[in-house]
């Protein structure tokens, strides 16, 4: 599942292709907006908010998309082949570039002044201009009995973390994923580390939390179930937590992250 850093890069790619140019094609392949036509309108810009994308269009319109599990935006020169079948949800194109939204989890077209209804519930965006660690900590503390593993994925607390950054951040802080939020003394240190990890990866594909970009060495625990911990040699554990099916996966080291 794309996490905040991947969504941030997607927004940058869409800005490069669409900003400041009038649309020559808009093709919504979702029932609710099948008749919408944005042709002739200029794209103002695309912003990321946590894992959400907001493409603002001339005339007080915003296209809201979310990649969810396996969505992506493909950018290519206009006229290039578009993936066949029913996986394309939205095409936005200008004379030069086309952006094709494939398997998007959400596609909405709203008034720009109604964006808050879609993203207003989000906590501070780890990669946004509004990033505010104190506010993230305040929101986390609002439910002290919750497990920290679930709380970090709740985008109402802070926006942008998925299963990879959850696992890696908790490993690096030595925190067992089922520990209660109220039992963690240094929540500020925890959220600041998560922010630094996402920021360090926002400029390139892939997730490197070890500082070592070689493919087999990029993470501490994520993708390493059953293999020895890089610090203590204990085999990395794999389990499930939380209610959302796509967000259950958790990896941890029982040696470095004791109960
Ligand atoms: Zn370990």
Boltz pocket constraint, residues with backbone or C-beta under 6 A from the ligand:
constraints:
  - pocket:
      binder: B
      contacts: [[A, 229], [A, 230], [A, 231], [A, 232], [A, 233], [A, 234], [A, 253], [A, 254], [A, 255], [A, 256], [A, 257]]
      max_distance: 6.0
